[in-house]
Each structure stands twice: as structure tokens, then as C-alpha cells.
Amino acid sequence: MKKKNICIIAAVLLVDPKNDMKKKNICIIAAVLLVALAVVLYFVLRDDGEAATTFDPSMTVVEDSARGLKLISLDTIAGAYVEDGSDTVSENIFTALFQNAGGSTLQLANAVITINGTEYRFDITTLPPGAQVRVMEKDKKQMPETFESCTLSAENIIWFESEPSLCEDRFEIIERSGGLVVTNISDETVSAPIYLFYKNYDGEIYIGGITYMTTVEKSLAPGESVAVVAGHFIPGSSKLMYVYVP
């Protein structure tokens, strides 16, 4: 029951011009009602305070469109905004921590978190089963101060039909800061283009919904190597996700 309704009901019961009860009975009833009202208001106010300022993942309603995604937490961080590749430094970046709760690698999800009726958008790419990723709000909106309701949906969600791979039977890839060296170790020429996809991570968590890509733009004969620029790639903080040859 809402606080306003509780107060109105109590007032009606305590002040009723048609009530012909004796004063003694009225005082007893009034005292009992006041005690009950105080107890109810205590729990209502306490619960409202917690719900208004703290996000509880269990409050999230996951719609069918987002099946396979799990919302772990919401937070505000300071650092580089990575989702658009600009790396603009900010002190108030609204982030959501997602987990792939499905059985295959997520290729793309345009996730929407609706909080208190307001939509917040998070784009997720290349997330293996069981993995977690901290994604920054696409439109750079600030995290809300209250959490009365939360719904997770997806405007678009695509899963890899077959699991992506590094094509280790065809390529040897050496990691360097800001670059990669790709060698064709197969017995056949591999025609260009050759796409290499990678993400950054911190500990066990991927950072950013974004997946970076670099391209080998020349065909590689058996044993041939080529170095390519891979912006944002840092050995130990970046991970090759998969290689794709059309």
C-alpha cells in the first residue's frame, strides 16, 4: 500500500463523524491503529529508501528478446570512454556489467535497460559463453539516482551459428603493442582480406562492448608474414577473439 493511502485510511478510521462509539473504545482503537500504522510506515519507509538508492539485480525483468543475457550490476566509473573509439576521459561513465548466460558466443546485442521508464542503450559484441563484459552507455547518459523498476530487452541480438576461431591451422599470430604479425603456416595461399578481431580486458572482465578489428589487405603465400597495425592492442590486456577469412 502506498504511503499516502496508508495515512488517509488511518485518518478516516480515527476521525469518523458517524462513529457513535464511546470515548473509551475510541481511544483504545485509536491507540492500536497508531501502533500498527507506525510499524507499517517504518517498513515502508525503510524499504523505499533501499530501493530508491541501490540497484538490485534481482529486480531486473528480462524480456524474451534479451534471452541469454544476464545483467550483473550497474555502476559509474571514471576513465576512457571506449565504445566509440575516441577514448575520451570522463569521470561519470554509466556502465552495465553483462554476462553471456547462453551456450554459444554472442556476436551482437543492442541491449536496452529501461529504468523507471527511461531507456539506456548498451551495444555488446563478441562475448563467449559465461564471459562478462562491462559496457558503457551508448548515448553517454548518466546513471539514474533511483531504481524503482528495471527491464532488460534487446532491439537486436545475434549469436554465432558456428563458434568463431583463431584459424590456428592456417595462421601464427604474434602479438605486439599496437600491432600484430600474421604468418601463413598452411600449405596454401590465403587470399585477402583477412580480418582479425580483438577486445581489451581487465582481469576476467572484458572492457567495452566494442570489438576492435584490423585487416591484412594482401594475400599471404605459404610461409609469408605481414605486420599490421592494431590500435588499442596491448599484450596482456588485449585478447584475440577470432580470425575471419571470407
C-alpha positions in Angstrom: 0.0 0.0 0.0 1.3 3.4 -0.8 2.3 5.8 2.0 -0.4 8.3 1.1 -3.2 5.7 1.1 -2.0 4.4 4.5 -2.2 7.8 6.0 -5.6 8.5 4.5 -7.1 5.2 5.8 -5.7 5.9 9.3 -7.2 9.4 9.3 -10.6 8.1 8.3 -10.6 5.5 11.0 -9.6 7.9 13.7 -11.9 10.8 12.7 -15.3 9.5 11.6 -18.2 11.9 12.3 -20.7 9.0 12.1 -18.9 7.0 14.8 -21.1 6.7 17.9 -18.7 4.6 19.9 -17.9 5.6 23.4 -14.8 7.7 24.0 -13.1 4.9 25.9 -13.4 2.4 23.0 -12.4 5.1 20.5 -9.2 5.8 22.5 -8.3 2.1 22.6 -8.9 1.6 18.9 -7.0 4.7 18.1 -4.0 3.6 20.1 -4.0 0.2 18.4 -4.2 1.8 15.0 -1.5 4.3 15.7 0.9 1.5 16.7 0.0 -0.6 13.6 0.4 2.5 11.4 3.8 3.2 12.9 5.0 -0.3 12.3 3.8 -0.3 8.7 5.3 3.1 7.9 8.6 2.0 9.4 8.9 -0.9 7.0 7.5 1.1 4.0 9.9 4.0 4.5 12.9 1.6 5.1 12.2 -0.4 2.0 11.6 2.7 -0.1 14.9 4.1 1.0 16.8 1.0 -0.1 15.0 0.6 -3.4 15.4 4.2 -4.3 19.2 4.4 -4.0 20.5 0.9 -4.6 20.3 -1.3 -7.7 19.4 -4.9 -7.0 20.0 -7.3 -10.0 17.1 -9.4 -8.8 14.7 -6.6 -9.6 15.5 -6.9 -13.3 12.8 -8.3 -15.6 14.4 -9.9 -18.6 12.3 -9.9 -21.7 12.4 -12.8 -24.3 14.2 -10.5 -26.7 17.2 -10.5 -24.4 17.2 -14.2 -23.5 20.8 -15.4 -23.0 21.9 -12.1 -21.5 22.2 -11.5 -17.7 22.6 -8.1 -16.1 25.1 -8.4 -13.2 25.4 -4.9 -12.0 25.3 -1.2 -12.8 28.0 1.3 -11.8 29.5 4.7 -12.6 33.3 4.7 -13.4 35.9 7.2 -14.3 38.2 6.6 -17.3 38.3 6.5 -21.0 35.0 6.1 -23.0 35.9 3.3 -25.3 32.7 2.5 -27.1 33.2 4.9 -30.0 36.9 4.5 -30.2 37.5 8.1 -29.0 38.9 7.2 -25.6 37.6 10.5 -24.2 38.3 10.7 -20.5 35.3 11.2 -18.3 34.5 11.0 -14.5 30.9 9.8 -14.8 30.6 6.9 -17.2 27.4 4.9 -16.7 28.3 1.2 -17.2 26.5 -2.1 -17.1 28.1 -5.5 -16.4 26.6 -8.2 -18.5 27.2 -11.9 -18.7 26.6 -14.3 -21.6 24.3 -16.8 -20.0 23.8 -18.7 -23.3 25.5 -21.7 -24.7 27.2 -20.0 -27.7 29.2 -16.9 -28.4 27.2 -13.7 -28.7 28.0 -11.9 -32.0 25.9 -8.7 -31.4 23.3 -7.4 -29.0 21.8 -4.0 -28.9 20.7 -4.2 -25.3 18.2 -1.7 -23.7 17.9 -1.3 -20.0 14.7 0.6 -19.0 15.0 2.1 -15.6 12.0 4.0 -14.2 10.6 4.3 -17.7 13.8 5.8 -19.2 15.8 3.8 -21.8 19.6 3.3 -21.6 21.4 1.6 -24.5 24.3 -0.8 -24.4 25.9 -2.4 -27.5 27.6 -5.7 -26.9 29.8 -7.6 -29.4 31.8 -10.9 -29.4 31.1 -12.3 -25.9 31.9 -16.0 -25.3 29.6 -18.2 -23.2 30.0 -17.5 -19.5 32.1 -14.4 -20.1 31.4 -11.0 -18.6 31.8 -7.6 -20.1 31.5 -4.0 -18.7 29.7 -1.9 -21.3 29.4 1.9 -21.4 26.1 3.5 -22.1 25.9 4.3 -25.9 24.4 7.8 -25.6 26.6 8.8 -22.7 23.6 9.2 -20.4 24.2 9.4 -16.6 23.2 6.6 -14.3 19.9 7.3 -12.6 19.8 8.1 -8.9 16.8 5.9 -8.1 15.9 2.4 -9.1 12.1 1.7 -8.9 11.9 -0.7 -11.8 14.3 -2.3 -14.3 13.7 -4.2 -17.5 16.3 -5.7 -19.8 15.4 -6.1 -23.5 17.3 -6.2 -26.8 16.4 -4.5 -30.1 18.7 -6.9 -31.9 20.5 -10.0 -30.8 22.6 -12.3 -33.0 24.5 -15.5 -32.0 27.3 -17.1 -33.9 25.9 -20.0 -35.8 29.3 -21.8 -35.5 31.9 -20.9 -32.9 34.5 -18.3 -34.1 38.1 -19.4 -34.1 41.6 -18.1 -34.5 42.2 -20.4 -37.5 45.3 -21.7 -35.8 45.7 -24.3 -38.5 46.3 -21.5 -41.0 47.9 -18.7 -39.1 50.5 -18.0 -36.5 49.9 -14.6 -34.8 52.5 -12.7 -32.8 51.2 -10.0 -30.5 52.9 -6.7 -30.2 51.9 -3.4 -28.7 49.8 -1.6 -31.2 50.3 -4.3 -33.8 50.1 -8.0 -34.9 52.3 -10.1 -37.0 50.4 -12.7 -39.1 52.1 -15.7 -40.7 50.5 -18.1 -43.1 51.6 -21.5 -41.8 49.4 -23.5 -44.2 50.4 -25.1 -47.5 48.1 -22.9 -49.5 47.9 -19.2 -50.3 45.3 -17.4 -48.2 43.5 -14.7 -50.2 43.0 -11.2 -48.7 41.2 -9.7 -46.9 42.0 -11.4 -43.6 40.1 -9.9 -40.6 41.4 -10.1 -37.0 39.1 -9.2 -34.1 40.2 -8.4 -30.6 38.9 -7.0 -27.3 40.5 -5.4 -24.2 40.0 -6.9 -20.7 40.8 -6.4 -17.1 41.2 -9.5 -15.0 38.3 -11.8 -16.0 36.1 -9.0 -17.4 36.1 -7.6 -21.0 36.2 -3.8 -21.1 33.7 -2.3 -23.5 31.1 -3.8 -25.8 33.3 -2.8 -28.7 35.3 -5.3 -30.6 38.3 -3.9 -32.4 39.3 -5.1 -35.9 42.4 -4.9 -38.1 42.8 -6.2 -41.6 45.5 -8.0 -43.6 44.9 -6.5 -47.0 47.3 -8.7 -49.1 47.1 -12.3 -49.8 49.6 -14.5 -48.0 51.6 -17.2 -49.7 52.6 -20.2 -47.6 55.2 -19.1 -45.0 54.7 -15.4 -45.8 54.3 -12.9 -42.9 52.9 -9.4 -42.7 52.7 -6.9 -39.8 49.5 -4.9 -39.4 48.6 -2.0 -37.1 46.2 -2.9 -34.3 45.3 0.2 -32.4 44.3 -0.3 -28.8 46.0 -3.7 -28.8 48.2 -4.2 -25.6 49.7 -7.6 -24.9 48.5 -8.8 -21.6 45.4 -6.5 -21.7 44.0 -7.4 -25.1 42.8 -10.8 -26.4 42.4 -12.0 -30.0 38.8 -13.2 -30.3 38.7 -14.7 -33.8 40.0 -14.5 -37.3 37.7 -14.4 -40.3 38.6 -15.1 -43.9 35.6 -14.6 -46.4 
